[in-house]
Amino acid sequence: MRPAKTALVVFGSSQLATIVGFIATFYIARYFGPATLGMYAVVTALLFWIHVPASAVDSALTKRLSEGIDQGAFLSAGFLTTTALAVIVALGMIVFEEAVNAYVGAPVARTVAVFVLSWFAAKSVVAALHGQDKVATSSLVWTSSRVVRTGSQIALTFLVGLGLTGLIWGHTISFVVVILAGLAVFDIRPQLPSLEKFRSLLEYARYSWLGGISAQAFNWMDTVLLGLFVSSSLIGIYEVAWTVASTLAIISTAVKDAVFPSMSRFDAKDRRDEVRDFLNEGLVFAGFFAIPGLVGSLVVGTRVLEIFGPEFSQGGVILLILITARLSNAFSAQFQNTLNAVDRPDLGFRSNAAFIVANLVLNLSLIPIFGWYGAAVATSLSSVLTLLLSYYYVSSILTEVVFPLTEMGKEVAASLVMIVPVYMLTQVVSPSAVTTVGIVVAGAAVYLIVIVRISSRIRSKLLSLLPKRYQYEWLS
């Protein structure tokens, strides 16, 4: 029950963060246009890639803290390692200032150097919270920082008059909030680490670092390579489509983050049946929103993008392809999470390596020919490959790993029922931001009603999150 309730809190806070993120993206797109949004996306993509070594350390820190042994020493070892990496990268930004400015298209290298320090520290604090089984708390902290980020960006750009620099400083301020708030709720305190603690972290990180690259490749490789071939305006439109597609994977991410500490503890006690049960639950909810989102995008995808401006309607096909990529990734992420939980990052390393190679080769092959369509297809195909490989590796460890095809079929059926009223509304309601949001909300309501009625498993899981009094009222 605790992981389920944690997932609910994470999902709820993530939904709020998504709304705030949409407001920020809408503001940037409307106020600056797609060109500035594209440059901001390039800066963020660059930072995600640079953070890869530190993300491996963060992954190792979460795993070791979740095991409940020598937590204070592991905390210190993780923080010290991340700090050293952050300082090296920040100095590199300053030393190669001209190259960074040329790539981004604006003189922001020194601002980005400060951004690096806050980014690395905030991510490390969040990793430590996850390791302490404070996933819900970290999600609330992160959501609060998202509100601060949006408010700071609007204040620095609209009121103070800063441009791209204001967007970056607003992002930096939000990370400072994560650091301060996260440290305030820690249950453990740093202790002097031995060299063995550093070796233990690095032993895990030497496999998990590729998982970090894989995650960033999925999120940002297409953006980085598009920066070499297409205009900033197209990149801005592409990023809006990616943002919309990513909202559909929120519940999958929430479940994955919520169950990891429990899966890790059960594995340490050699209770693999419980690990398998958690994996199966994660797979059920991986497509909970992504499947109806994919179906719905066939009808209202272009209208959703037009909310950000008429020029963004060009990304309708891109949105459809990227939702497909997100759906595949939602399932593969559950398998990758399981491999990390059972302390087999080496197998995750192999599937991640295959994804990175495929993603890079496909992007470099398809973007010069098909432009941004090639980038979207490359991301989608490589994510399908990762899904197949990660499923194979998990099946080699946990016997009787089965896709919950019955529940997935019910999600598809509910989506097909949903699309009927959605299509009818699009034919009678004139397009506008308000009516489009209304159609999406109506479609989501129809889907939820249908899926709760036809799936006893999903219904019981959702009802278990309610107080018992309301469960009885529903059942009666």
C-alpha positions in Angstrom: 0.0 0.0 0.0 2.8 2.5 0.8 4.3 2.3 -2.7 0.9 2.7 -4.2 0.1 5.8 -2.1 3.6 7.1 -2.8 2.9 6.7 -6.5 -0.3 8.6 -6.1 1.5 11.5 -4.4 4.2 11.4 -7.1 1.6 11.4 -9.8 -0.4 14.2 -8.3 2.6 16.4 -7.8 3.9 15.6 -11.2 0.6 16.6 -12.7 0.8 19.9 -11.0 4.4 20.3 -12.2 3.2 19.5 -15.7 0.6 22.2 -15.5 3.2 24.7 -14.3 5.6 23.5 -17.0 3.0 24.0 -19.6 2.5 27.5 -18.4 6.2 28.2 -18.6 6.5 26.6 -22.1 3.4 28.6 -23.2 4.9 31.8 -21.9 8.3 31.3 -23.5 6.7 30.2 -26.8 4.3 33.2 -26.9 6.6 35.9 -25.5 9.9 34.9 -27.2 8.8 32.7 -30.1 10.2 29.3 -31.1 13.8 30.5 -31.7 14.5 31.4 -28.0 12.7 28.4 -26.9 14.9 26.3 -29.2 18.1 27.9 -27.7 16.9 27.3 -24.2 16.2 23.6 -25.1 19.7 23.3 -26.5 21.2 24.6 -23.2 19.1 22.2 -21.2 20.0 19.3 -23.5 23.7 20.2 -23.2 23.4 20.2 -19.4 21.6 16.8 -19.4 24.4 15.3 -21.4 27.2 16.8 -19.2 25.4 15.5 -16.1 25.7 11.9 -17.2 28.7 10.9 -15.0 27.1 12.5 -12.0 23.8 10.8 -12.8 25.5 7.4 -12.5 26.8 8.4 -9.1 23.3 9.5 -8.1 21.9 6.1 -9.2 24.5 4.3 -7.2 23.7 6.6 -4.2 20.0 5.8 -4.4 20.7 2.0 -4.5 23.2 1.9 -1.6 21.1 4.2 0.6 18.0 2.0 -0.1 19.8 -1.0 1.3 19.9 0.6 4.7 23.5 0.0 5.6 26.1 2.7 6.5 23.8 5.3 5.0 25.7 8.3 6.4 29.0 7.2 5.0 27.5 6.5 1.6 25.7 9.9 1.6 29.0 11.7 2.2 30.8 9.7 -0.5 28.1 10.4 -3.0 28.0 14.1 -2.3 31.7 14.5 -2.4 32.0 12.7 -5.7 29.2 14.7 -7.3 30.7 18.0 -6.1 34.0 17.2 -7.6 32.4 16.4 -11.0 30.3 19.6 -10.8 33.4 21.8 -10.2 35.3 20.2 -13.1 32.4 20.7 -15.5 31.8 24.3 -14.4 35.4 25.2 -14.9 35.3 23.6 -18.3 32.4 25.9 -19.2 34.5 28.9 -18.4 37.6 27.7 -20.1 35.7 26.8 -23.3 33.4 29.8 -23.1 33.6 30.8 -26.8 32.8 27.3 -28.0 29.8 27.0 -25.6 28.5 30.4 -26.7 28.8 29.5 -30.4 27.0 26.2 -30.0 24.1 27.8 -28.0 23.9 30.9 -30.1 24.1 33.3 -27.2 26.8 34.5 -24.7 25.6 32.4 -21.7 28.6 30.2 -20.9 29.3 31.8 -17.5 25.7 31.7 -16.5 25.5 28.1 -17.5 28.6 27.4 -15.3 26.6 28.5 -12.3 23.6 26.5 -13.6 25.8 23.4 -13.6 26.7 23.7 -9.9 23.0 24.0 -8.9 21.9 21.2 -11.3 24.4 18.6 -10.0 23.7 19.4 -6.3 19.9 19.3 -6.7 20.0 16.0 -8.6 22.2 14.5 -5.9 19.8 15.6 -3.1 16.9 14.1 -4.9 18.8 10.8 -5.4 19.5 10.7 -1.7 15.8 11.3 -0.9 14.8 8.4 -3.1 17.4 6.2 -1.3 15.8 7.1 2.0 12.4 6.0 0.6 11.2 9.6 0.5 10.1 9.5 -3.1 6.8 11.3 -2.3 8.6 14.0 -0.4 11.2 14.5 -3.2 8.3 14.8 -5.7 6.6 17.5 -3.7 10.0 19.4 -3.3 10.6 19.1 -7.1 7.1 20.3 -7.9 7.5 23.3 -5.6 10.8 24.1 -7.3 9.0 24.0 -10.7 6.6 26.6 -9.5 9.5 28.7 -8.3 11.2 28.2 -11.7 8.3 29.4 -13.7 7.7 32.4 -11.4 11.4 33.3 -11.5 11.6 33.0 -15.3 8.6 35.2 -15.8 9.9 37.8 -13.3 13.4 37.9 -14.8 12.3 38.0 -18.4 9.0 40.0 -18.4 9.6 42.3 -15.4 13.4 42.7 -15.4 13.9 42.4 -19.2 16.4 39.5 -19.3 16.2 37.1 -22.3 17.7 33.7 -22.5 19.9 34.5 -19.5 16.8 35.1 -17.4 15.4 31.7 -18.3 18.6 30.0 -17.2 18.8 32.0 -13.9 15.2 31.1 -13.1 16.1 27.5 -13.6 19.1 27.9 -11.3 17.0 29.5 -8.6 14.6 26.6 -8.6 17.5 24.1 -8.1 18.6 26.1 -5.0 15.1 25.6 -3.6 15.4 21.8 -4.2 18.8 21.7 -2.4 17.6 23.7 0.7 14.2 22.0 1.0 15.7 18.5 0.4 18.4 18.8 2.9 15.9 20.0 5.5 13.9 16.7 5.4 16.9 14.3 5.4 16.7 11.5 8.1 20.4 10.7 7.9 23.4 12.8 8.5 26.8 12.6 6.7 29.5 10.5 8.2 33.2 10.2 7.3 33.3 7.7 4.4 36.0 5.1 3.9 37.6 4.4 0.6 35.5 1.2 0.4 32.3 3.3 0.3 33.7 5.3 -2.7 34.6 2.0 -4.4 31.2 0.5 -3.7 29.5 3.6 -5.3 31.8 3.6 -8.3 31.4 -0.2 -8.8 27.7 0.3 -9.2 28.1 3.5 -11.2 30.5 1.9 -13.7 27.5 0.1 -15.1 24.7 2.7 -14.3 26.6 5.6 -16.1 25.5 4.1 -19.4 21.9 4.1 -18.1 22.3 7.8 -17.6 23.5 8.3 -21.1 20.6 6.2 -22.3 18.1 8.3 -20.5 19.7 11.5 -21.9 19.9 10.0 -25.3 16.2 9.3 -25.2 15.4 12.8 -24.0 18.0 14.9 -25.7 20.1 13.3 -28.4 17.6 14.2 -31.1 17.6 17.8 -29.8 21.4 18.0 -29.8 21.7 16.6 -33.3 18.8 18.7 -34.6 20.8 21.7 -33.5 23.3 20.8 -36.2 20.8 20.4 -39.1 17.6 22.5 -38.5 16.6 25.9 -37.4 16.1 26.9 -33.7 12.4 27.5 -34.6 11.8 23.9 -35.6 13.7 22.7 -32.5 11.3 24.9 -30.4 8.3 23.2 -32.0 9.8 19.8 -31.6 10.4 20.4 -27.9 6.8 21.5 -27.4 5.7 18.2 -29.0 8.1 16.3 -26.8 6.8 18.1 -23.7 3.2 17.2 -24.6 4.2 13.5 -25.2 6.1 13.4 -22.0 3.1 14.3 -19.9 1.5 10.9 -20.8 4.4 9.0 -19.2 4.0 10.7 -15.8 2.1 7.9 -14.1 4.7 5.3 -15.3 7.5 7.4 -13.9 5.7 7.8 -10.6 5.2 4.1 -10.2 8.8 3.3 -11.2 10.2 5.7 -8.6 7.8 4.7 -5.9 8.5 1.0 -6.1 12.3 1.0 -6.5 13.2 1.2 -2.7 10.8 -1.6 -1.9 12.0 -3.8 -4.8 15.6 -3.2 -3.7 14.9 -4.2 -0.1 12.9 -7.3 -1.2 15.8 -8.4 -3.5 18.3 -7.9 -0.7 16.1 -10.4 1.3 15.9 -12.8 -1.7 12.1 -12.3 -2.0 11.9 -12.3 -5.8 8.2 -13.0 -5.9 7.5 -9.6 -4.5 9.8 -8.0 -7.0 8.0 -9.7 -9.8 4.6 -8.5 -8.4 5.9 -4.9 -8.3 7.1 -5.2 -11.9 3.8 -6.5 -13.1 1.9 -3.6 -11.4 4.3 -1.2 -13.1 3.6 -2.7 -16.5 -0.1 -2.4 -16.0 0.1 1.4 -15.3 2.9 2.1 -17.8 0.4 2.5 -20.6 -2.4 3.9 -18.5 -2.2 7.4 -20.0 0.1 6.8 -22.9 -2.2 4.4 -24.7 -5.2 6.8 -24.7 -2.9 9.7 -25.4 -1.6 8.0 -28.6 -5.2 7.3 -29.7 -6.3 10.8 -28.9 -3.5 12.5 -30.6 -4.8 11.1 -33.9 -7.8 13.5 -33.5 -6.7 16.4 -31.3 -2.9 16.4 -31.5 -2.6 19.3 -33.8 -5.2 21.3 -31.9 -3.2 20.8 -28.7 0.0 22.1 -30.3 -1.9 25.1 -31.6 -2.4 26.3 -28.0 1.2 27.4 -28.0 0.8 29.3 -31.2 -0.3 28.7 -34.8 3.2 27.9 -36.1 3.4 25.0 -33.6 0.7 23.1 -35.6 3.5 21.9 -37.9 4.4 19.4 -35.2 1.3 17.2 -35.4 2.9 14.2 -37.0 6.0 14.7 -34.8 3.8 14.5 -31.7 2.2 11.2 -32.8 5.6 9.6 -33.4 7.0 10.9 -30.1 4.1 9.5 -28.1 4.9 6.1 -29.7 8.4 6.5 -28.4 7.2 7.5 -25.0 4.9 4.5 -24.8 7.7 2.1 -25.6 10.0 3.8 -23.1 7.3 3.7 -20.4 7.4 -0.1 -20.6 11.2 -0.5 -21.0 11.7 1.8 -18.0 9.9 -0.7 -15.7 12.3 -3.4 -16.8 15.3 -1.2 -16.4 14.1 -0.2 -13.0 13.9 -3.9 -12.1 17.4 -4.7 -13.3 18.8 -1.9 -11.1 16.7 -3.0 -8.1 18.0 -6.6 -8.2 21.6 -5.2 -8.4 22.1 -6.2 -12.0 23.1 -2.9 -13.6 25.5 -4.9 -15.9 22.5 -6.2 -17.8 21.0 -2.8 -18.0 24.3 -1.6 -19.3 24.0 -4.0 -22.3 20.5 -2.9 -23.3 21.4 0.8 -22.7 24.5 0.4 -24.9 22.3 -1.1 -27.7 19.9 1.8 -27.4 22.6 4.5 -27.5 24.3 3.0 -30.6 21.0 2.6 -32.4 19.7 6.0 -31.4 22.9 7.7 -32.5 23.2 5.8 -35.8 19.5 6.3 -36.7 19.6 10.0 -35.8 22.7 10.6 -37.9 21.3 8.6 -40.7 17.7 9.9 -40.8 18.0 13.6 -39.8 20.0 14.6 -42.8 17.4 13.0 -45.1 14.1 13.5 -43.3 14.9 16.4 -40.9 13.0 16.5 -37.7 10.8 13.5 -38.8 13.9 11.4 -38.9 14.8 12.4 -35.4 11.4 11.4 -34.1 11.4 8.1 -35.9 15.0 7.4 -34.7 13.9 7.9 -31.1 10.9 5.7 -31.5 12.7 2.8 -33.2 15.6 2.8 -30.7 13.1 2.8 -27.7 11.4 -0.3 -29.1 14.7 -2.0 -29.3 15.5 -1.2 -25.7 12.1 -2.6 -24.7 12.8 -5.9 -26.3 16.2 -6.2 -24.8 15.3 -5.2 -21.3 12.4 -7.6 -21.3 14.7 -10.4 -22.4 17.3 -9.6 -19.6 14.6 -9.4 -16.9 13.1 -12.6 -18.0 16.5 -14.3 -17.6 16.6 -13.3 -13.9 12.9 -13.4 -12.9 11.0 -16.5 -14.1 7.4 -16.2 -15.3 7.7 -12.5 -16.3 4.5 -11.9 -18.3 3.2 -8.8 -20.0 -0.3 -8.0 -18.5 -1.8 -8.2 -22.0 -5.4 -8.5 -20.7 -5.2 -5.2 -18.8 -3.4 -3.5 -21.7 -6.2 -4.8 -24.0 -8.8 -3.2 -21.8 -6.8 0.1 -21.8 -6.9 0.0 -25.6 -10.6 -0.8 -25.6 -11.3 2.1 -23.3 -9.3 4.4 -25.5 -11.3 3.4 -28.6 -14.5 4.2 -26.7 -13.1 7.5 -25.7 -12.2 8.6 -29.2 -15.8 8.5 -30.4 -17.0 11.5 -28.3 -13.7 13.3 -28.7 -14.0 13.1 -32.5 -17.6 14.3 -32.4 -16.7 17.3 -30.3 -14.0 18.3 -32.7 -16.5 18.4 -35.5 -19.0 20.7 -33.7 -16.7 22.9 -31.5 -14.6 25.6 -33.0 -10.9 25.4 -32.3 -9.5 27.5 -29.5 -7.3 27.0 -26.4 -10.2 26.7 -24.1 -12.3 24.4 -26.2 -9.3 22.2 -26.9 -8.5 21.8 -23.2 -12.2 21.0 -22.6 -12.2 18.3 -25.3 -9.1 16.7 -23.7 -10.6 16.8 -20.2 -13.8 15.3 -21.5 -11.9 12.5 -23.3 -9.9 11.8 -20.2 -13.1 11.6 -18.1 -14.7 9.1 -20.5 -11.5 7.0 -20.6 -11.3 6.8 -16.8 -15.0 5.9 -16.4 -14.7 3.1 -18.9 -11.4 1.7 -17.7 -12.6 1.6 -14.1 -15.8 -0.2 -15.1 -14.2 -2.8 -17.4 -11.0 -3.6 -15.4 -11.5 -5.0 -11.9 -7.8 -5.0 -11.3 -7.3 -1.3 -12.1 -10.5 -0.5 -10.2 -9.4 -2.3 -7.1 -6.0 -0.7 -7.2 -7.4 2.8 -7.5 -10.0 2.2 -4.8 -7.3 1.0 -2.4 -5.9 4.5 -2.5 -9.1 5.9 -1.1 -10.2 5.9 2.6 -12.2 2.8 3.4 -15.4 4.8 3.9 -15.3 5.9 0.3 -14.4 2.4 -0.9 -17.5 1.0 0.7 -19.7 3.8 -0.8 -18.3 3.1 -4.2 -18.8 -0.7 -3.9 -22.3 -0.3 -2.5 
